[in-house]
Amino acid sequence: MSIGAGIALIVIGAILAFAVNVDVQWVDLDLIGYILIGAGVVVAIVGVVLLARKRTSTSVTRTSVDPAGQQRVTEQRSTSIDDPQV
């Protein structure tokens, strides 16, 4: 979702910076367009980083000793961060 929001900010900023020729005295639309383009790039980069971070996996190995039977139980589980059971 943040990648789409970043692209939307880039498009809106490009329209304001390059396509709108309205002269407003109290605001510079070109500057606002460039700011929106920069913010869109930052949001898109953060979205890509978060998307790459979600795809990492974690492997957990546990060894426990049963106090009653003195058995060793080894459990291996490999899960992903976006797995709803984690």
Phi, psi and omega per residue, in radians:
M1 nan -0.655 -3.119
S2 -1.247 -0.462 3.068
I3 -1.167 -0.734 3.092
G4 -1.138 -0.681 3.096
A5 -1.140 -0.675 3.089
G6 -1.108 -0.740 3.110
I7 -1.140 -0.688 3.107
A8 -1.102 -0.730 3.098
L9 -1.119 -0.676 3.117
I10 -1.118 -0.762 -3.125
V11 -1.143 -0.799 3.140
I12 -1.108 -0.724 3.111
G13 -1.132 -0.688 3.118
A14 -1.161 -0.663 3.095
I15 -1.110 -0.784 3.130
L16 -1.155 -0.672 -3.052
A17 -1.357 -0.629 -2.970
F18 -1.989 -0.389 -3.005
A19 -1.923 -0.408 -3.088
V20 -1.574 2.186 3.140
N21 -2.003 0.713 3.136
V22 -1.656 2.361 3.132
D23 -1.750 1.898 3.096
V24 -1.919 2.287 -3.029
Q25 -1.262 -0.617 -3.001
W26 -1.643 -0.030 3.124
V27 -2.603 2.512 3.090
D28 -1.719 1.842 -3.079
L29 -1.170 -0.513 3.077
D30 -1.115 -0.776 3.125
L31 -1.118 -0.737 3.101
I32 -1.105 -0.661 3.087
G33 -1.083 -0.781 3.120
Y34 -1.147 -0.646 3.092
I35 -1.119 -0.742 3.120
L36 -1.154 -0.640 3.076
I37 -1.092 -0.792 3.112
G38 -1.100 -0.733 3.115
A39 -1.142 -0.655 3.110
G40 -1.120 -0.697 3.104
V41 -1.120 -0.755 3.136
V42 -1.110 -0.766 -3.132
V43 -1.131 -0.711 3.131
A44 -1.144 -0.704 3.116
I45 -1.142 -0.749 3.095
V46 -1.079 -0.693 3.110
G47 -1.099 -0.712 3.111
V48 -1.163 -0.711 3.125
V49 -1.116 -0.769 3.128
L50 -1.172 -0.610 3.093
L51 -1.162 -0.715 3.108
A52 -1.193 -0.574 -3.132
R53 -1.228 -0.577 3.136
K54 -1.166 -0.441 -3.046
R55 -1.527 0.043 3.084
T56 -1.341 2.643 -3.119
S57 -2.070 2.738 -3.131
T58 -2.167 2.362 3.109
S59 -2.004 2.221 -3.097
V60 -2.091 2.238 3.058
T61 -2.114 2.185 -3.139
R62 -2.148 2.383 3.052
T63 -2.153 2.177 3.141
S64 -2.299 2.740 3.139
V65 -1.941 2.220 3.099
D66 -1.317 2.099 -3.081
P67 -1.160 -0.491 -3.092
A68 -1.382 -0.858 -3.041
G69 -1.809 -0.002 -3.111
Q70 0.953 0.675 3.079
Q71 -1.680 2.565 3.052
R72 -1.699 2.191 3.136
V73 -1.965 2.152 3.103
T74 -1.971 2.190 -3.133
E75 -2.097 2.231 3.080
Q76 -2.058 2.301 -3.141
R77 -2.449 2.237 3.094
S78 -2.019 2.057 -3.102
T79 -2.250 2.839 3.054
S80 -1.837 2.711 -3.114
I81 -1.139 -0.578 -3.135
D82 -1.482 0.139 3.084
D83 -1.275 2.205 -3.067
P84 -1.212 -0.239 -3.109
Q85 -1.505 -0.102 -3.086
V86 -1.348 nan nan
